[in-house]
Amino acid sequence: MLVDIIDEVVGELEDRYNKGKNDNMKKGDFVGKKGDRIEKEVTFLEMKTFQGKDYSGTPITKFIYRFRDNDNNLYVWFTASRKYLFSGEELNVRMTIKEYDTFKDEKQNIVSRVYIEDYKDEEEERKKKYLKEIK
């Protein structure tokens, strides 16, 4: 009897906690088709690094950039190019859909040839701001 009451209370708490938790978070989807060149306004989420090799086998640092658009679609860019971006920053980008993947039950649009509008003009300022923030 006590076990039944505890199970019921735990069930109610779980329902209350999970209710609406993801209701406003529409699952992202695959965008376009492979090879499409698309232009989107995205929010920069994060950058991660890992050690890889270039075409000649020389060790280099590679970067993974993650962006999300207003429809909650996720875009992932693997590159050896260092960009000075800030989490939560909104950007206008052009990119090519390279392939699709699913990671941790989330659909990812793997992109290449990413062009960030106005980035070249702002790169030096961004670099200074970035270096100042990490000190």
N, C-alpha and C positions, 0 to 999 in steps of 0.2 A: 504494500500500500504506500509506504513512504517512498519507495523507488518510483512508483507510478507518479506521485506528486512531483518528485524531483525531475523526472523525465518531462512532465508536462511544463513545468516552469522553465527548464532549459530550452525546450522547444519554442515556447513563447518568446523567450529572450532572443533566440537565434532568428526567429521570424521578424521580430521588431528591429534587430540590428541589421539584417539583410534587406529588409523592405525598402525599396527605392534606391538601394545602394548603387545599382548599375542601370536604373531605369533611364537616366538621362544620358548614359554613355552608349550611344549606338556603336555597334561593332563596326570596325573599319572593313574595307573591302579592297579587292584588286581594282586598279584603275586602268582604263584603256586596254590596249593590247601591246604585246612585246614589240618594241621598235618605235612606238608612238613618242613624239616629242610633245610634251605638255608644259603648260605654264600654270603655276598655282601660287596662291598666297598661303604660306605655311608658317607654323610656329616652330622654332628650333627647340628641341627637347634636350639633347645631350650629345656629347662627343666622348668616344672612348678610343684608346690606342691599343695597339698590339704590335709585336715584332714580326715582321715578315721579310721577304726577300724581293728584290727587284728582278727584272728579266735576266740580268747577268748572274744572279745568285748572291749579290751583295746584301747583307742585312740592312734593313731600313725600318723606320717607324711608319706604320700605316694607321689610318684613322677611320672610324665609323661614325658618321653623322646621322642623327635621327630627327626627322621632321614629321609634323602632323598637320593636316589641313582642316578646314572647318567642318568637313564631313567625317572627321575622326579617322581618315585613312592615313596609314603610316608609310613613310618613305624612308628607306635606308640607303645611304651612300657610302661605299667603301672606296677609299682613295689614299694616295700617298701625299696629297696636297693639304697643308695646314691652313685652316681658316680660323679667324678670330671672331667667333660667334658667342652670343650670350644667351643662356637659357631663358626661354619665354619671349625671345625677340621674334617679331613678325617680319617675314622676308618675302619678297617676290622672287620666285625662282623659275627657271626653265630647266627641264631635265628630260632624259630619255628613259623610258621604261625598259629595263634590261631583262628582268625576270620576276617571277613571283615566288614567294616562300611563305611558310607558316612557321612561326617560332613561338613557343609557349601559348598555343591556341590563338595566336593573333596573326592575321594576314598582313604580310609586308610586301610593299612594292619596292623591289631592289632597283635603284636608279643609277645612271651614269651620266657623264657629260653635263654636270650640274653647273648652271650659270646663275650666280646670285646678283640680282640687279643692283647697281651702284656700288658693289663691293670693292672693285678696283680703286675707285676714287676715295674710298674711306679706309682702305687697308692699313695705312700707316697710323691713323688715329685709333683704329680698333686695336692694333697691336700695342700701342702705348697704354691704352685703357686696360687691356687685358693684363699686361705685365704689371701695371700699377695695382690691380685688384689681387693678384696672387702673392704680392709681397706682404 
